[in-house]
Amino acid sequence: TAAANALDDYEEGTWTPAMSTANVHHSQIGVYTKIGRMVSIQMAMDFTQGGTQFGSISGLPFTNSTVNYAPFSFREWYSTGTTMSSNLVIGSTTTNFIYSYANSRSATNNQRYGFAMNCTYQVA
């Protein structure tokens, strides 16, 4: 292949997702694959909520692009079965906010939540 098409940046690894509003993290698992400027992440997390609003997930393995918008949805599996959503709308950050239903950040204090998700985003 020509040099312009050569694969010059490939990496696999682990990362530790954390929920900003968790009182306790019971488990936190994350893996990623980075090819060029694209990063695919997978994660699973089990935590006890502190407060009545979901916060953000931190610890993403790479800072997302300033023009990034990577929405994704998933189902909370530990206790409620609530459909959740998130997106990386804030440029140049390693966090993303969690929402349930239609842009509601409402959560139940001291409720145990667990979810797994994956997404692909562009790095800065």
N, C-alpha and C positions, 0 to 999 in steps of 0.2 A: 504494500500500500504506500501511497505518497505520505510524506511526513505530516502534511496537514490533516490526514485522516488517521494517524497513528493513535493508539490508545496509550496516553501518557499519564493517566491519573486514575488508578483503581485502588480501592481500599475497602476492607471489611473490618468490623470491630463491634464492640459492645458499648452501651451507654446506660446511664442510670436515670430513668424518668422519675420526677418527683412532682407531687401535687402541692401547690403553694398553700392550700387551705387544709391540708391533712393534719390531724392530731397525731396519727400513727400511720406509718407505712408498714403493711404486713408483708408485701412483696413488691419488688420493682425489677423488671427485666426489660432490656432493650438491646436490639441488634441493628446494624446498619450496613449498607453497601453503598459506596460512593464511586461513581463513574463520571469523570470530568466534573462538571458543575452540578450534576444531579445526584441527590441523595435519597435512597429509599430506606425508610425506617420501619421497624416493627417493634411493638412494645406491649407489655401487659403490666398492670398495676392493680394492687388491692390495698385499700386504705380506709381509715375511719375519718369521716368528714368533720372538720371543725368550723362552725359557723353555718349560716344559711345561704351562702352563695358560693358556687363553684369558683375556683380560682383559675390558675394556669398551670400547664405542665412545663416544667423547666428541665434543662439538661440535654436538650437536643444536641446531637454530636457536632453540628456545624451551624454557623450563623446563616439564616436564610437571606435571600436576596432582597434588596430594597423594593423591588417591583414584584415580589412574590405574592401569590394568592393561591393557597393550596387547601381548598375545603375538603373535608371528609366527614363521614358519619359512621356511627358504630352503636352497638347496643350494650348498655351496662348489664353485666351478667351476674354479679354477686348477689344482689338482693332485690332490686326493683324491676329490672327488665326494661327500663326507660330507654327510649331512643335518644342518643346524644349526638352532638355535632361539635366540630371545632374547625378552626381555620388559622392559617398563618398570615394574618393581614398586616401585622406590624412589621415593617421592614427592618432588617439588620438586627435581629434579635434571636435568642435561643429559647424563647418561650412561646406558648400558644394557649389561648383561652378556651375553656370548655363550656358548652351550652347544652341545656336540655330543652326539648320541644322547640318552639319557634323563638329563638334568641332569648330564652329565659335562662338566667344563671342561678335560679333557685335550687337549693339543696336542703337536705334535712340534716340538722345538726346531730352529731354523734351517730349518723347512719354509716354503715359499712358499705362501700362501693367497690366494684372491681370492673375493669374493662380491658380489652385488648384492641389494638388498632394498628393500621399501617397507612403510610402515605409516602408520596414522593414529592420532594421540593427542590428548588434551585438555590444554590448557595451564592453568597456574595462574591 
